[in-house]
C-alpha cells in the first residue's frame, strides 16, 4: 500500500460499518456480468501458496433454486428462494492438482498436500472460507447486498451439485438488492479489549 493510504470512510461504511445481513430481497435481478465482476475481484484475495481452493455455484434460476430447496433449513428457505442469487461456496479437496499452474515457482508444492489428507483438508477448508469472505466483501464493493448462511444439509447439497466434481460445500450466501424491512436490529460486537491482545 502507498504510505499514508487509507480507504475513504464512506467506503469502509459500505463494506463493514453500515453494511447489514439481508433477509428479504427486492425483485431485481443481478446481471451475470456483475457476478463475473465479483469473481474477478475476489480471486485476488490471498490464499496460502495461492492455492485458491474455493469453488462457487451462482444459482439464479428457478430450476437451480428448486434443486437447492430440499437442503435448506426451514428458517432459510423463504429468503433463499426469493434472493436473486444464492451462491454455494464450496472447496475442491483436490485443489493441489492446480498448484503447478497457480504456484509454478515451486514444482514440489503439490506434494505438500498429497502426503497428508488432513493437511490438505485443513488448507482447503481454511482458504476456501477466506475466499467466501472475500466474495461477501467484493459483493458489497460492486453494490450488492449479502446474506451469508449455514443452516443447510451439506450432504444433500454435495449430492445435488457436486456428485461428479467431488467438491464439498462450506456455506451459502444470498446476493441481490436487500429490502430494508427485513433487516434485524443491529447486534453488538465485542470491543477491542475483549477480543484482542497486544503481545
C-alpha positions as CSV (number, residue, x, y, z in Angstrom):
1,X,0.0,0.0,0.0
2,X,1.2,3.5,-0.6
3,X,2.4,5.3,2.5
4,X,-0.4,7.1,4.2
5,X,-3.1,5.3,2.2
6,X,-6.5,5.0,4.0
7,X,-9.7,4.0,2.3
8,X,-12.4,6.6,2.3
9,X,-14.6,6.3,5.4
10,X,-17.7,6.1,3.3
11,X,-16.3,3.1,1.5
12,X,-15.4,1.4,4.8
13,X,-19.0,2.1,6.0
14,X,-20.3,0.4,2.8
15,X,-18.2,-2.6,3.3
16,X,-18.4,-3.1,7.1
17,X,-19.8,-0.5,9.5
18,X,-23.1,0.2,7.8
19,X,-23.5,-3.0,5.8
20,X,-26.1,-5.4,7.1
21,X,-27.0,-9.0,6.6
22,X,-30.1,-9.2,4.4
23,X,-33.1,-11.4,5.0
24,X,-35.6,-10.0,2.4
25,X,-34.9,-9.1,-1.2
26,X,-36.2,-6.7,-3.8
27,X,-37.4,-8.3,-7.0
28,X,-34.5,-7.1,-9.0
29,X,-32.2,-9.4,-11.0
30,X,-28.4,-9.4,-10.7
31,X,-26.8,-9.4,-14.1
32,X,-24.4,-12.3,-14.9
33,X,-21.8,-9.6,-15.8
34,X,-21.9,-8.4,-12.2
35,X,-21.3,-11.9,-11.0
36,X,-18.3,-12.1,-13.3
37,X,-17.0,-8.8,-12.0
38,X,-17.5,-10.0,-8.4
39,X,-15.4,-13.1,-9.1
40,X,-12.7,-11.1,-10.9
41,X,-12.3,-9.1,-7.7
42,X,-12.4,-11.8,-5.1
43,X,-9.9,-14.0,-6.9
44,X,-7.1,-11.6,-6.0
45,X,-7.6,-12.2,-2.2
46,X,-4.6,-14.0,-0.7
47,X,-4.6,-17.8,0.0
48,X,-1.7,-19.9,1.2
49,X,0.6,-20.9,-1.6
50,X,-2.0,-19.2,-3.9
51,X,-4.0,-22.5,-3.6
52,X,-7.4,-20.9,-4.3
53,X,-9.5,-23.9,-3.3
54,X,-12.9,-22.2,-3.3
55,X,-15.4,-23.1,-6.0
56,X,-18.6,-21.1,-6.5
57,X,-22.0,-22.1,-7.9
58,X,-24.1,-19.0,-8.6
59,X,-27.7,-20.2,-8.5
60,X,-30.0,-17.7,-10.2
61,X,-32.7,-19.7,-12.0
62,X,-35.9,-21.2,-10.6
63,X,-34.7,-24.7,-11.6
64,X,-31.4,-24.2,-9.6
65,X,-33.3,-22.9,-6.6
66,X,-35.6,-25.9,-6.6
67,X,-32.6,-28.2,-6.8
68,X,-31.3,-26.5,-3.7
69,X,-34.6,-26.3,-1.7
70,X,-34.5,-29.8,-0.1
71,X,-31.2,-29.0,1.6
72,X,-32.3,-25.8,3.2
73,X,-33.4,-25.4,6.8
74,X,-36.9,-24.1,7.4
75,X,-35.6,-20.7,8.6
76,X,-33.5,-20.2,5.5
77,X,-35.9,-21.4,2.8
78,X,-38.0,-18.3,2.0
79,X,-35.1,-15.8,2.0
80,X,-33.1,-18.1,-0.2
81,X,-35.9,-18.9,-2.7
82,X,-36.6,-15.2,-3.1
83,X,-33.0,-14.0,-3.3
84,X,-31.9,-13.1,-6.9
85,X,-28.8,-15.2,-6.5
86,X,-27.7,-17.8,-4.0
87,X,-24.0,-18.8,-4.0
88,X,-22.8,-22.2,-2.9
89,X,-19.3,-21.5,-1.5
90,X,-17.5,-24.9,-1.8
91,X,-14.0,-26.1,-1.9
92,X,-12.1,-28.6,-4.0
93,X,-10.5,-31.3,-1.8
94,X,-8.0,-31.8,-4.6
95,X,-7.2,-28.2,-5.1
96,X,-3.5,-29.1,-5.2
97,X,-3.9,-30.5,-8.7
98,X,-3.9,-26.9,-9.9
99,X,-0.8,-25.8,-8.0
100,X,1.6,-26.4,-11.0
101,X,-0.4,-23.5,-12.6
102,X,-1.1,-21.4,-9.5
103,X,2.3,-21.8,-7.8
104,X,4.7,-22.5,-10.6
105,X,7.9,-21.4,-9.0
106,X,7.8,-24.4,-6.6
107,X,7.3,-27.6,-8.6
108,X,7.2,-29.6,-5.3
109,X,4.2,-27.7,-3.9
110,X,1.6,-30.3,-4.9
111,X,3.4,-32.9,-2.8
112,X,3.0,-30.8,0.4
113,X,-0.7,-31.8,0.3
114,X,-0.8,-35.3,-1.3
115,X,1.2,-36.7,1.6
116,X,-1.3,-35.7,4.3
117,X,-5.1,-35.8,3.8
118,X,-5.7,-33.9,7.0
119,X,-3.3,-31.1,6.0
120,X,-5.0,-30.9,2.6
121,X,-8.4,-30.7,4.2
122,X,-7.4,-28.0,6.6
123,X,-5.8,-26.0,3.9
124,X,-8.8,-26.3,1.6
125,X,-11.4,-25.5,4.3
126,X,-9.5,-22.6,5.8
127,X,-8.6,-20.9,2.5
128,X,-12.0,-21.7,0.9
129,X,-13.6,-20.0,3.9
130,X,-11.3,-17.0,3.4
131,X,-12.4,-16.8,-0.3
132,X,-16.0,-17.0,0.8
133,X,-15.4,-13.9,2.9
134,X,-13.7,-12.2,0.0
135,X,-16.8,-12.9,-2.0
136,X,-19.0,-11.2,0.5
137,X,-16.8,-8.1,0.7
138,X,-16.4,-8.0,-3.1
139,X,-20.2,-8.2,-3.5
140,X,-20.6,-5.2,-1.3
141,X,-17.9,-3.4,-3.3
142,X,-19.9,-3.8,-6.5
143,X,-23.2,-2.6,-4.9
144,X,-24.8,-5.9,-3.9
145,X,-26.2,-6.8,-0.5
146,X,-25.3,-10.2,1.1
147,X,-26.8,-12.7,3.4
148,X,-24.3,-15.4,4.4
149,X,-25.8,-18.6,5.9
150,X,-25.1,-22.0,7.3
151,X,-28.4,-23.8,8.2
152,X,-28.4,-26.3,5.3
153,X,-27.7,-30.0,4.7
154,X,-24.2,-30.2,3.2
155,X,-24.6,-33.8,2.2
156,X,-27.7,-33.0,0.2
157,X,-26.0,-30.0,-1.5
158,X,-23.0,-32.1,-2.3
159,X,-25.1,-34.9,-3.8
160,X,-27.2,-32.5,-5.8
161,X,-24.5,-30.2,-7.1
162,X,-21.1,-31.9,-6.7
163,X,-21.6,-35.6,-7.3
164,X,-19.3,-35.6,-10.3
165,X,-16.7,-33.0,-9.2
166,X,-16.3,-34.1,-5.6
167,X,-16.3,-30.6,-4.3
168,X,-17.6,-30.0,-0.8
169,X,-20.0,-27.3,0.3
170,X,-19.0,-24.9,3.0
171,X,-21.6,-22.2,3.4
172,X,-24.3,-20.3,1.3
173,X,-24.6,-16.6,0.6
174,X,-27.6,-14.9,-0.8
175,X,-26.9,-11.9,-3.1
176,X,-29.0,-9.2,-4.5
177,X,-30.6,-5.9,-3.5
178,X,-31.9,-6.0,0.0
179,X,-35.3,-5.0,1.3
180,X,-34.6,-2.8,4.3
181,X,-37.8,-4.1,6.0
182,X,-36.1,-7.5,6.6
183,X,-33.1,-6.2,8.4
184,X,-32.8,-7.0,12.1
185,X,-31.8,-4.6,14.8
186,X,-28.0,-4.1,14.9
187,X,-26.4,-6.6,17.2
188,X,-23.5,-5.7,19.5
189,X,-19.9,-6.6,18.7
190,X,-17.0,-7.3,21.1
191,X,-14.8,-4.4,21.9
192,X,-11.0,-4.4,21.2
193,X,-10.1,-5.2,24.8
194,X,-12.5,-8.2,24.8
195,X,-11.3,-9.8,21.6
196,X,-7.7,-8.6,21.1
197,X,-4.4,-8.7,22.8
198,X,-1.2,-6.8,22.1
199,X,1.8,-9.0,22.6
